[in-house]
Amino acid sequence: MRQFYCLSENVAVGLIEASPEGYREKGRFRIPQDSLPTWTHPIIAGGRLYLRDQDTIYAFDVGQNR
């Protein structure tokens, strides 16, 4: 099972599970930004998801509960 964070140009972030049969959305949220569209690449490091939009960087805790 492979999971990916995807960002749409209208700032919806989704977690999807990909398989040979297709994909399934596991969750979704929107980042609070004013300028559209956004084409940043999601980065995960140290249990955080980072997204940059022009002069703003967003960090979200996506680590598993310990």
PQR file of N, CA, C, O and H, with PARSE charges and radii, in Angstrom:
ATOM      1  N   MET A   1       0.844  -1.178   0.000 -0.4000 1.5000
ATOM      2  CA  MET A   1       0.000   0.000   0.000 -0.0000 2.0000
ATOM      3  C   MET A   1       0.891   1.243   0.000  0.5500 1.7000
ATOM      4  O   MET A   1       1.821   1.343   0.800 -0.5500 1.4000
ATOM      5  N   ARG A   2       0.611   2.169  -0.878 -0.4000 1.5000
ATOM      6  CA  ARG A   2       1.337   3.433  -0.971 -0.0000 2.0000
ATOM      7  C   ARG A   2       0.365   4.564  -0.713  0.5500 1.7000
ATOM      8  O   ARG A   2      -0.766   4.565  -1.200 -0.5500 1.4000
ATOM      9  H   ARG A   2      -0.144   2.088  -1.528  0.4000 1.0000
ATOM     10  N   GLN A   3       0.834   5.535   0.071 -0.4000 1.5000
ATOM     11  CA  GLN A   3       0.015   6.701   0.360 -0.0000 2.0000
ATOM     12  C   GLN A   3       0.750   7.959  -0.086  0.5500 1.7000
ATOM     13  O   GLN A   3       1.972   8.055   0.031 -0.5500 1.4000
ATOM     14  H   GLN A   3       1.752   5.535   0.467  0.4000 1.0000
ATOM     15  N   PHE A   4      -0.011   8.918  -0.598 -0.4000 1.5000
ATOM     16  CA  PHE A   4       0.551  10.153  -1.113 -0.0000 2.0000
ATOM     17  C   PHE A   4      -0.251  11.346  -0.614  0.5500 1.7000
ATOM     18  O   PHE A   4      -1.473  11.270  -0.480 -0.5500 1.4000
ATOM     19  H   PHE A   4      -1.003   8.839  -0.694  0.4000 1.0000
ATOM     20  N   TYR A   5       0.438  12.441  -0.340 -0.4000 1.5000
ATOM     21  CA  TYR A   5      -0.233  13.719  -0.113 -0.0000 2.0000
ATOM     22  C   TYR A   5      -0.260  14.445  -1.442  0.5500 1.7000
ATOM     23  O   TYR A   5       0.764  14.565  -2.114 -0.5500 1.4000
ATOM     24  H   TYR A   5       1.430  12.503  -0.448  0.4000 1.0000
ATOM     25  N   CYS A   6      -1.419  14.925  -1.817 -0.4000 1.5000
ATOM     26  CA  CYS A   6      -1.588  15.649  -3.072 -0.0000 2.0000
ATOM     27  C   CYS A   6      -2.176  17.018  -2.766  0.5500 1.7000
ATOM     28  O   CYS A   6      -2.976  17.170  -1.843 -0.5500 1.4000
ATOM     29  H   CYS A   6      -2.251  14.828  -1.271  0.4000 1.0000
ATOM     30  N   LEU A   7      -1.775  18.003  -3.543 -0.4000 1.5000
ATOM     31  CA  LEU A   7      -2.276  19.362  -3.366 -0.0000 2.0000
ATOM     32  C   LEU A   7      -2.899  19.814  -4.673  0.5500 1.7000
ATOM     33  O   LEU A   7      -2.245  19.806  -5.716 -0.5500 1.4000
ATOM     34  H   LEU A   7      -1.125  17.879  -4.293  0.4000 1.0000
ATOM     35  N   SER A   8      -4.163  20.208  -4.619 -0.4000 1.5000
ATOM     36  CA  SER A   8      -4.810  20.723  -5.826 -0.0000 2.0000
ATOM     37  C   SER A   8      -4.489  22.205  -5.953  0.5500 1.7000
ATOM     38  O   SER A   8      -4.091  22.838  -4.975 -0.5500 1.4000
ATOM     39  H   SER A   8      -4.695  20.214  -3.772  0.4000 1.0000
ATOM     40  N   GLU A   9      -4.658  22.761  -7.141 -0.4000 1.5000
ATOM     41  CA  GLU A   9      -4.344  24.178  -7.332 -0.0000 2.0000
ATOM     42  C   GLU A   9      -5.295  25.090  -6.572  0.5500 1.7000
ATOM     43  O   GLU A   9      -5.016  26.281  -6.434 -0.5500 1.4000
ATOM     44  H   GLU A   9      -4.981  22.247  -7.935  0.4000 1.0000
ATOM     45  N   ASN A  10      -6.422  24.557  -6.069 -0.4000 1.5000
ATOM     46  CA  ASN A  10      -7.327  25.375  -5.250 -0.0000 2.0000
ATOM     47  C   ASN A  10      -7.119  25.100  -3.755  0.5500 1.7000
ATOM     48  O   ASN A  10      -8.046  25.248  -2.959 -0.5500 1.4000
ATOM     49  H   ASN A  10      -6.649  23.590  -6.181  0.4000 1.0000
ATOM     50  N   VAL A  11      -5.916  24.705  -3.385 -0.4000 1.5000
ATOM     51  CA  VAL A  11      -5.390  24.527  -2.025 -0.0000 2.0000
ATOM     52  C   VAL A  11      -6.086  23.467  -1.181  0.5500 1.7000
ATOM     53  O   VAL A  11      -6.100  23.575   0.045 -0.5500 1.4000
ATOM     54  H   VAL A  11      -5.162  24.585  -4.031  0.4000 1.0000
ATOM     55  N   ALA A  12      -6.658  22.454  -1.802 -0.4000 1.5000
ATOM     56  CA  ALA A  12      -7.157  21.302  -1.063 -0.0000 2.0000
ATOM     57  C   ALA A  12      -6.031  20.280  -0.992  0.5500 1.7000
ATOM     58  O   ALA A  12      -5.450  19.918  -2.015 -0.5500 1.4000
ATOM     59  H   ALA A  12      -6.646  22.366  -2.798  0.4000 1.0000
ATOM     60  N   VAL A  13      -5.726  19.817   0.210 -0.4000 1.5000
ATOM     61  CA  VAL A  13      -4.694  18.813   0.429 -0.0000 2.0000
ATOM     62  C   VAL A  13      -5.390  17.494   0.698  0.5500 1.7000
ATOM     63  O   VAL A  13      -6.283  17.427   1.543 -0.5500 1.4000
ATOM     64  H   VAL A  13      -6.198  20.111   1.041  0.4000 1.0000
ATOM     65  N   GLY A  14      -4.998  16.450  -0.004 -0.4000 1.5000
ATOM     66  CA  GLY A  14      -5.620  15.149   0.193 -0.0000 2.0000
ATOM     67  C   GLY A  14      -4.579  14.078   0.436  0.5500 1.7000
ATOM     68  O   GLY A  14      -3.478  14.125  -0.112 -0.5500 1.4000
ATOM     69  H   GLY A  14      -4.273  16.505  -0.691  0.4000 1.0000
ATOM     70  N   LEU A  15      -4.940  13.109   1.266 -0.4000 1.5000
ATOM     71  CA  LEU A  15      -4.121  11.916   1.467 -0.0000 2.0000
ATOM     72  C   LEU A  15      -4.806  10.811   0.685  0.5500 1.7000
ATOM     73  O   LEU A  15      -5.974  10.504   0.923 -0.5500 1.4000
ATOM     74  H   LEU A  15      -5.834  13.070   1.711  0.4000 1.0000
ATOM     75  N   ILE A  16      -4.067  10.207  -0.261 -0.4000 1.5000
ATOM     76  CA  ILE A  16      -4.656   9.139  -1.054 -0.0000 2.0000
ATOM     77  C   ILE A  16      -3.851   7.862  -0.888  0.5500 1.7000
ATOM     78  O   ILE A  16      -2.644   7.887  -0.647 -0.5500 1.4000
ATOM     79  H   ILE A  16      -3.118  10.457  -0.454  0.4000 1.0000
ATOM     80  N   GLU A  17      -4.548   6.753  -1.023 -0.4000 1.5000
ATOM     81  CA  GLU A  17      -3.933   5.432  -1.013 -0.0000 2.0000
ATOM     82  C   GLU A  17      -3.978   4.919  -2.446  0.5500 1.7000
ATOM     83  O   GLU A  17      -5.051   4.842  -3.044 -0.5500 1.4000
ATOM     84  H   GLU A  17      -5.528   6.732  -1.219  0.4000 1.0000
ATOM     85  N   ALA A  18      -2.832   4.570  -2.994 -0.4000 1.5000
ATOM     86  CA  ALA A  18      -2.757   4.118  -4.382 -0.0000 2.0000
ATOM     87  C   ALA A  18      -2.493   2.624  -4.450  0.5500 1.7000
ATOM     88  O   ALA A  18      -1.713   2.078  -3.670 -0.5500 1.4000
ATOM     89  H   ALA A  18      -1.960   4.633  -2.508  0.4000 1.0000
ATOM     90  N   SER A  19      -3.158   1.971  -5.398 -0.4000 1.5000
ATOM     91  CA  SER A  19      -2.950   0.546  -5.636 -0.0000 2.0000
ATOM     92  C   SER A  19      -3.163   0.292  -7.129  0.5500 1.7000
ATOM     93  O   SER A  19      -3.628   1.184  -7.838 -0.5500 1.4000
ATOM     94  H   SER A  19      -3.792   2.414  -6.032  0.4000 1.0000
ATOM     95  N   PRO A  20      -2.834  -0.899  -7.618 -0.5600 1.5000
ATOM     96  CA  PRO A  20      -3.075  -1.195  -9.029  0.2800 2.0000
ATOM     97  C   PRO A  20      -4.556  -1.090  -9.427  0.5500 1.7000
ATOM     98  O   PRO A  20      -4.871  -0.871 -10.597 -0.5500 1.4000
ATOM     99  N   GLU A  21      -5.442  -1.244  -8.470 -0.4000 1.5000
ATOM    100  CA  GLU A  21      -6.878  -1.168  -8.753 -0.0000 2.0000
ATOM    101  C   GLU A  21      -7.390   0.265  -8.848  0.5500 1.7000
ATOM    102  O   GLU A  21      -8.480   0.497  -9.370 -0.5500 1.4000
ATOM    103  H   GLU A  21      -5.185  -1.422  -7.520  0.4000 1.0000
ATOM    104  N   GLY A  22      -6.622   1.220  -8.355 -0.4000 1.5000
ATOM    105  CA  GLY A  22      -7.046   2.620  -8.380 -0.0000 2.0000
ATOM    106  C   GLY A  22      -6.570   3.338  -7.129  0.5500 1.7000
ATOM    107  O   GLY A  22      -5.635   2.895  -6.462 -0.5500 1.4000
ATOM    108  H   GLY A  22      -5.736   1.032  -7.932  0.4000 1.0000
ATOM    109  N   TYR A  23      -7.224   4.455  -6.816 -0.4000 1.5000
ATOM    110  CA  TYR A  23      -6.852   5.182  -5.607 -0.0000 2.0000
ATOM    111  C   TYR A  23      -8.083   5.462  -4.765  0.5500 1.7000
ATOM    112  O   TYR A  23      -9.210   5.489  -5.259 -0.5500 1.4000
ATOM    113  H   TYR A  23      -7.983   4.816  -7.358  0.4000 1.0000
ATOM    114  N   ARG A  24      -7.835   5.669  -3.475 -0.4000 1.5000
ATOM    115  CA  ARG A  24      -8.910   5.944  -2.518 -0.0000 2.0000
ATOM    116  C   ARG A  24      -8.474   7.119  -1.662  0.5500 1.7000
ATOM    117  O   ARG A  24      -7.381   7.117  -1.095 -0.5500 1.4000
ATOM    118  H   ARG A  24      -6.919   5.647  -3.074  0.4000 1.0000
ATOM    119  N   GLU A  25      -9.330   8.114  -1.572 -0.4000 1.5000
ATOM    120  CA  GLU A  25      -9.028   9.266  -0.728 -0.0000 2.0000
ATOM    121  C   GLU A  25      -9.251   8.889   0.734  0.5500 1.7000
ATOM    122  O   GLU A  25     -10.295   8.350   1.100 -0.5500 1.4000
ATOM    123  H   GLU A  25     -10.218   8.115  -2.033  0.4000 1.0000
ATOM    124  N   LYS A  26      -8.243   9.187   1.566 -0.4000 1.5000
ATOM    125  CA  LYS A  26      -8.317   8.839   2.984 -0.0000 2.0000
ATOM    126  C   LYS A  26      -8.612  10.048   3.858  0.5500 1.7000
ATOM    127  O   LYS A  26      -9.008   9.893   5.013 -0.5500 1.4000
ATOM    128  H   LYS A  26      -7.395   9.625   1.269  0.4000 1.0000
ATOM    129  N   GLY A  27      -8.426  11.248   3.323 -0.4000 1.5000
ATOM    130  CA  GLY A  27      -8.691  12.461   4.089 -0.0000 2.0000
ATOM    131  C   GLY A  27      -8.418  13.682   3.230  0.5500 1.7000
ATOM    132  O   GLY A  27      -7.767  13.600   2.189 -0.5500 1.4000
ATOM    133  H   GLY A  27      -8.105  11.374   2.384  0.4000 1.0000
ATOM    134  N   ARG A  28      -8.939  14.838   3.698 -0.4000 1.5000
ATOM    135  CA  ARG A  28      -8.773  16.080   2.935 -0.0000 2.0000
ATOM    136  C   ARG A  28      -8.895  17.269   3.877  0.5500 1.7000
ATOM    137  O   ARG A  28      -9.658  17.234   4.843 -0.5500 1.4000
ATOM    138  H   ARG A  28      -9.468  14.905   4.545  0.4000 1.0000
ATOM    139  N   PHE A  29      -8.128  18.332   3.586 -0.4000 1.5000
ATOM    140  CA  PHE A  29      -8.282  19.608   4.280 -0.0000 2.0000
ATOM    141  C   PHE A  29      -7.798  20.710   3.360  0.5500 1.7000
ATOM    142  O   PHE A  29      -7.151  20.441   2.348 -0.5500 1.4000
ATOM    143  H   PHE A  29      -7.508  18.360   2.802  0.4000 1.0000
ATOM    144  N   ARG A  30      -8.108  21.946   3.707 -0.4000 1.5000
ATOM    145  CA  ARG A  30      -7.699  23.107   2.904 -0.0000 2.0000
ATOM    146  C   ARG A  30      -6.699  23.933   3.691  0.5500 1.7000
ATOM    147  O   ARG A  30      -6.803  24.056   4.911 -0.5500 1.4000
ATOM    148  H   ARG A  30      -8.634  22.164   4.529  0.4000 1.0000
ATOM    149  N   ILE A  31      -5.724  24.502   2.980 -0.4000 1.5000
ATOM    150  CA  ILE A  31      -4.797  25.410   3.656 -0.0000 2.0000
ATOM    151  C   ILE A  31      -5.367  26.828   3.567  0.5500 1.7000
ATOM    152  O   ILE A  31      -5.984  27.190   2.565 -0.5500 1.4000
ATOM    153  H   ILE A  31      -5.640  24.402   1.989  0.4000 1.0000
ATOM    154  N   PRO A  32      -5.160  27.622   4.609 -0.5600 1.5000
ATOM    155  CA  PRO A  32      -5.712  28.980   4.639  0.2800 2.0000
ATOM    156  C   PRO A  32      -4.824  29.968   3.893  0.5500 1.7000
ATOM    157  O   PRO A  32      -3.901  30.532   4.480 -0.5500 1.4000
ATOM    158  N   GLN A  33      -5.088  30.184   2.618 -0.4000 1.5000
ATOM    159  CA  GLN A  33      -4.284  31.129   1.853 -0.0000 2.0000
ATOM    160  C   GLN A  33      -5.187  31.972   0.978  0.5500 1.7000
ATOM    161  O   GLN A  33      -6.328  31.602   0.701 -0.5500 1.4000
ATOM    162  H   GLN A  33      -5.839  29.727   2.141  0.4000 1.0000
ATOM    163  N   ASP A  34      -4.663  33.112   0.545 -0.4000 1.5000
ATOM    164  CA  ASP A  34      -5.466  34.078  -0.202 -0.0000 2.0000
ATOM    165  C   ASP A  34      -5.213  34.079  -1.699  0.5500 1.7000
ATOM    166  O   ASP A  34      -6.105  34.427  -2.473 -0.5500 1.4000
ATOM    167  H   ASP A  34      -3.736  33.412   0.770  0.4000 1.0000
ATOM    168  N   SER A  35      -4.013  33.696  -2.124 -0.4000 1.5000
ATOM    169  CA  SER A  35      -3.685  33.799  -3.544 -0.0000 2.0000
ATOM    170  C   SER A  35      -3.865  32.444  -4.223  0.5500 1.7000
ATOM    171  O   SER A  35      -3.354  31.429  -3.750 -0.5500 1.4000
ATOM    172  H   SER A  35      -3.289  33.414  -1.495  0.4000 1.0000
ATOM    173  N   LEU A  36      -4.581  32.440  -5.314 -0.4000 1.5000
ATOM    174  CA  LEU A  36      -4.773  31.223  -6.092 -0.0000 2.0000
ATOM    175  C   LEU A  36      -4.094  31.406  -7.433  0.5500 1.7000
ATOM    176  O   LEU A  36      -3.896  32.553  -7.832 -0.5500 1.4000
ATOM    177  H   LEU A  36      -4.996  33.264  -5.698  0.4000 1.0000
ATOM    178  N   PRO A  37      -3.734  30.397  -8.136 -0.5600 1.5000
ATOM    179  CA  PRO A  37      -3.592  29.012  -7.698  0.2800 2.0000
ATOM    180  C   PRO A  37      -2.242  28.756  -7.049  0.5500 1.7000
ATOM    181  O   PRO A  37      -1.367  29.621  -7.064 -0.5500 1.4000
ATOM    182  N   THR A  38      -2.072  27.576  -6.484 -0.4000 1.5000
ATOM    183  CA  THR A  38      -0.832  27.174  -5.832 -0.0000 2.0000
ATOM    184  C   THR A  38      -0.398  25.840  -6.420  0.5500 1.7000
ATOM    185  O   THR A  38      -1.210  24.927  -6.568 -0.5500 1.4000
ATOM    186  H   THR A  38      -2.782  26.872  -6.472  0.4000 1.0000
ATOM    187  N   TRP A  39       0.888  25.728  -6.758 -0.4000 1.5000
ATOM    188  CA  TRP A  39       1.407  24.490  -7.338 -0.0000 2.0000
ATOM    189  C   TRP A  39       2.622  23.964  -6.580  0.5500 1.7000
ATOM    190  O   TRP A  39       3.518  23.384  -7.194 -0.5500 1.4000
ATOM    191  H   TRP A  39       1.548  26.470  -6.638  0.4000 1.0000
ATOM    192  N   THR A  40       2.675  24.147  -5.292 -0.4000 1.5000
ATOM    193  CA  THR A  40       3.819  23.696  -4.512 -0.0000 2.0000
ATOM    194  C   THR A  40       3.839  22.168  -4.396  0.5500 1.7000
ATOM    195  O   THR A  40       2.808  21.508  -4.526 -0.5500 1.4000
ATOM    196  H   THR A  40       1.948  24.618  -4.793  0.4000 1.0000
ATOM    197  N   HIS A  41       5.016  21.632  -4.153 -0.4000 1.5000
ATOM    198  CA  HIS A  41       5.156  20.190  -3.940 -0.0000 2.0000
ATOM    199  C   HIS A  41       5.114  19.911  -2.444  0.5500 1.7000
ATOM    200  O   HIS A  41       5.878  20.513  -1.690 -0.5500 1.4000
ATOM    201  H   HIS A  41       5.854  22.169  -4.048  0.4000 1.0000
ATOM    202  N   PRO A  42       4.241  19.014  -1.997 -0.5600 1.5000
ATOM    203  CA  PRO A  42       4.211  18.657  -0.571  0.2800 2.0000
ATOM    204  C   PRO A  42       5.506  17.945  -0.177  0.5500 1.7000
ATOM    205  O   PRO A  42       6.002  17.089  -0.909 -0.5500 1.4000
ATOM    206  N   ILE A  43       6.042  18.306   0.984 -0.4000 1.5000
ATOM    207  CA  ILE A  43       7.262  17.699   1.519 -0.0000 2.0000
ATOM    208  C   ILE A  43       6.961  17.175   2.916  0.5500 1.7000
ATOM    209  O   ILE A  43       6.315  17.862   3.707 -0.5500 1.4000
ATOM    210  H   ILE A  43       5.639  19.001   1.579  0.4000 1.0000
ATOM    211  N   ILE A  44       7.419  15.972   3.227 -0.4000 1.5000
ATOM    212  CA  ILE A  44       7.261  15.406   4.570 -0.0000 2.0000
ATOM    213  C   ILE A  44       8.650  15.219   5.160  0.5500 1.7000
ATOM    214  O   ILE A  44       9.523  14.612   4.540 -0.5500 1.4000
ATOM    215  H   ILE A  44       7.944  15.414   2.585  0.4000 1.0000
ATOM    216  N   ALA A  45       8.846  15.748   6.370 -0.4000 1.5000
ATOM    217  CA  ALA A  45      10.112  15.599   7.081 -0.0000 2.0000
ATOM    218  C   ALA A  45       9.826  15.657   8.571  0.5500 1.7000
ATOM    219  O   ALA A  45       9.112  16.544   9.039 -0.5500 1.4000
ATOM    220  H   ALA A  45       8.136  16.241   6.873  0.4000 1.0000
ATOM    221  N   GLY A  46      10.382  14.712   9.311 -0.4000 1.5000
ATOM    222  CA  GLY A  46      10.241  14.718  10.762 -0.0000 2.0000
ATOM    223  C   GLY A  46       8.799  14.653  11.246  0.5500 1.7000
ATOM    224  O   GLY A  46       8.467  15.243  12.274 -0.5500 1.4000
ATOM    225  H   GLY A  46      10.962  13.992   8.930  0.4000 1.0000
ATOM    226  N   GLY A  47       7.937  13.946  10.519 -0.4000 1.5000
ATOM    227  CA  GLY A  47       6.539  13.811  10.940 -0.0000 2.0000
ATOM    228  C   GLY A  47       5.684  15.032  10.643  0.5500 1.7000
ATOM    229  O   GLY A  47       4.568  15.146  11.150 -0.5500 1.4000
ATOM    230  H   GLY A  47       8.207  13.467   9.683  0.4000 1.0000
ATOM    231  N   ARG A  48       6.201  15.952   9.818 -0.4000 1.5000
ATOM    232  CA  ARG A  48       5.437  17.150   9.454 -0.0000 2.0000
ATOM    233  C   ARG A  48       5.305  17.244   7.934  0.5500 1.7000
ATOM    234  O   ARG A  48       6.212  16.873   7.189 -0.5500 1.4000
ATOM    235  H   ARG A  48       7.108  15.859   9.407  0.4000 1.0000
ATOM    236  N   LEU A  49       4.162  17.745   7.502 -0.4000 1.5000
ATOM    237  CA  LEU A  49       3.907  18.032   6.099 -0.0000 2.0000
ATOM    238  C   LEU A  49       4.141  19.518   5.885  0.5500 1.7000
ATOM    239  O   LEU A  49       3.528  20.346   6.559 -0.5500 1.4000
ATOM    240  H   LEU A  49       3.426  18.046   8.108  0.4000 1.0000
ATOM    241  N   TYR A  50       5.025  19.866   4.951 -0.4000 1.5000
ATOM    242  CA  TYR A  50       5.351  21.264   4.667 -0.0000 2.0000
ATOM    243  C   TYR A  50       4.816  21.653   3.294  0.5500 1.7000
ATOM    244  O   TYR A  50       4.965  20.915   2.320 -0.5500 1.4000
ATOM    245  H   TYR A  50       5.524  19.194   4.404  0.4000 1.0000
ATOM    246  N   LEU A  51       4.188  22.834   3.235 -0.4000 1.5000
ATOM    247  CA  LEU A  51       3.693  23.402   1.985 -0.0000 2.0000
ATOM    248  C   LEU A  51       4.090  24.869   1.950  0.5500 1.7000
ATOM    249  O   LEU A  51       3.913  25.588   2.933 -0.5500 1.4000
ATOM    250  H   LEU A  51       4.068  23.434   4.026  0.4000 1.0000
ATOM    251  N   ARG A  52       4.629  25.315   0.814 -0.4000 1.5000
ATOM    252  CA  ARG A  52       5.027  26.715   0.683 -0.0000 2.0000
ATOM    253  C   ARG A  52       4.141  27.389  -0.354  0.5500 1.7000
ATOM    254  O   ARG A  52       3.886  26.838  -1.425 -0.5500 1.4000
ATOM    255  H   ARG A  52       4.773  24.731   0.016  0.4000 1.0000
ATOM    256  N   ASP A  53       3.675  28.593  -0.019 -0.4000 1.5000
ATOM    257  CA  ASP A  53       2.877  29.392  -0.947 -0.0000 2.0000
ATOM    258  C   ASP A  53       3.439  30.807  -0.972  0.5500 1.7000
ATOM    259  O   ASP A  53       3.269  31.568  -0.020 -0.5500 1.4000
ATOM    260  H   ASP A  53       3.882  29.040   0.851  0.4000 1.0000
ATOM    261  N   GLN A  54       4.105  31.153  -2.064 -0.4000 1.5000
ATOM    262  CA  GLN A  54       4.734  32.465  -2.216 -0.0000 2.0000
ATOM    263  C   GLN A  54       5.641  32.770  -1.018  0.5500 1.7000
ATOM    264  O   GLN A  54       6.731  32.205  -0.926 -0.5500 1.4000
ATOM    265  H   GLN A  54       4.243  30.535  -2.838  0.4000 1.0000
ATOM    266  N   ASP A  55       5.220  33.649  -0.098 -0.4000 1.5000
ATOM    267  CA  ASP A  55       6.064  34.018   1.044 -0.0000 2.0000
ATOM    268  C   ASP A  55       5.602  33.390   2.360  0.5500 1.7000
ATOM    269  O   ASP A  55       5.998  33.845   3.432 -0.5500 1.4000
ATOM    270  H   ASP A  55       4.335  34.108  -0.172  0.4000 1.0000
ATOM    271  N   THR A  56       4.774  32.356   2.288 -0.4000 1.5000
ATOM    272  CA  THR A  56       4.258  31.687   3.491 -0.0000 2.0000
ATOM    273  C   THR A  56       4.596  30.203   3.426  0.5500 1.7000
ATOM    274  O   THR A  56       4.494  29.576   2.371 -0.5500 1.4000
ATOM    275  H   THR A  56       4.453  31.986   1.416  0.4000 1.0000
ATOM    276  N   ILE A  57       5.004  29.640   4.582 -0.4000 1.5000
ATOM    277  CA  ILE A  57       5.206  28.195   4.662 -0.0000 2.0000
ATOM    278  C   ILE A  57       4.274  27.648   5.737  0.5500 1.7000
ATOM    279  O   ILE A  57       4.149  28.219   6.820 -0.5500 1.4000
ATOM    280  H   ILE A  57       5.087  30.149   5.439  0.4000 1.0000
ATOM    281  N   TYR A  58       3.625  26.540   5.421 -0.4000 1.5000
ATOM    282  CA  TYR A  58       2.690  25.889   6.335 -0.0000 2.0000
ATOM    283  C   TYR A  58       3.313  24.576   6.792  0.5500 1.7000
ATOM    284  O   TYR A  58       3.955  23.885   6.000 -0.5500 1.4000
ATOM    285  H   TYR A  58       3.726  26.076   4.541  0.4000 1.0000
ATOM    286  N   ALA A  59       3.129  24.230   8.054 -0.4000 1.5000
ATOM    287  CA  ALA A  59       3.620  22.959   8.592 -0.0000 2.0000
ATOM    288  C   ALA A  59       2.479  22.292   9.348  0.5500 1.7000
ATOM    289  O   ALA A  59       1.843  22.915  10.198 -0.5500 1.4000
ATOM    290  H   ALA A  59       2.608  24.791   8.697  0.4000 1.0000
ATOM    291  N   PHE A  60       2.221  21.027   9.036 -0.4000 1.5000
ATOM    292  CA  PHE A  60       1.136  20.268   9.656 -0.0000 2.0000
ATOM    293  C   PHE A  60       1.707  18.986  10.243  0.5500 1.7000
ATOM    294  O   PHE A  60       2.500  18.302   9.596 -0.5500 1.4000
ATOM    295  H   PHE A  60       2.737  20.522   8.345  0.4000 1.0000
ATOM    296  N   ASP A  61       1.308  18.661  11.462 -0.4000 1.5000
ATOM    297  CA  ASP A  61       1.756  17.438  12.116 -0.0000 2.0000
ATOM    298  C   ASP A  61       1.010  16.274  11.492  0.5500 1.7000
ATOM    299  O   ASP A  61      -0.209  16.170  11.630 -0.5500 1.4000
ATOM    300  H   ASP A  61       0.664  19.217  11.988  0.4000 1.0000
ATOM    301  N   VAL A  62       1.730  15.397  10.807 -0.4000 1.5000
ATOM    302  CA  VAL A  62       1.122  14.228  10.186 -0.0000 2.0000
ATOM    303  C   VAL A  62       1.738  12.931  10.726  0.5500 1.7000
ATOM    304  O   VAL A  62       1.504  11.852  10.181 -0.5500 1.4000
ATOM    305  H   VAL A  62       2.720  15.481  10.694  0.4000 1.0000
ATOM    306  N   GLY A  63       2.521  13.045  11.795 -0.4000 1.5000
ATOM    307  CA  GLY A  63       3.139  11.870  12.396 -0.0000 2.0000
ATOM    308  C   GLY A  63       2.096  10.986  13.054  0.5500 1.7000
ATOM    309  O   GLY A  63       1.019  11.448  13.430 -0.5500 1.4000
ATOM    310  H   GLY A  63       2.711  13.921  12.238  0.4000 1.0000
ATOM    311  N   GLN A  64       2.427   9.710  13.190 -0.4000 1.5000
ATOM    312  CA  GLN A  64       1.519   8.785  13.850 -0.0000 2.0000
ATOM    313  C   GLN A  64       1.510   9.032  15.340  0.5500 1.7000
ATOM    314  O   GLN A  64       2.502   9.487  15.910 -0.5500 1.4000
ATOM    315  H   GLN A  64       3.302   9.334  12.885  0.4000 1.0000
ATOM    316  N   ASN A  65       0.380   8.730  15.978 -0.4000 1.5000
ATOM    317  CA  ASN A  65       0.297   8.848  17.443 -0.0000 2.0000
ATOM    318  C   ASN A  65       1.278   7.863  18.070  0.5500 1.7000
ATOM    319  O   ASN A  65       1.392   6.714  17.643 -0.5500 1.4000
ATOM    320  H   ASN A  65      -0.426   8.360  15.516  0.4000 1.0000
ATOM    321  N   ARG A  66       1.975   8.338  19.083 -0.4000 1.5000
ATOM    322  CA  ARG A  66       2.961   7.497  19.753 -0.0000 2.0000
ATOM    323  C   ARG A  66       2.473   7.071  21.095  0.5500 1.7000
ATOM    324  O   ARG A  66       3.175   6.354  21.808 -0.5500 1.4000
ATOM    325  H   ARG A  66       1.882   9.271  19.430  0.4000 1.0000
TER
END
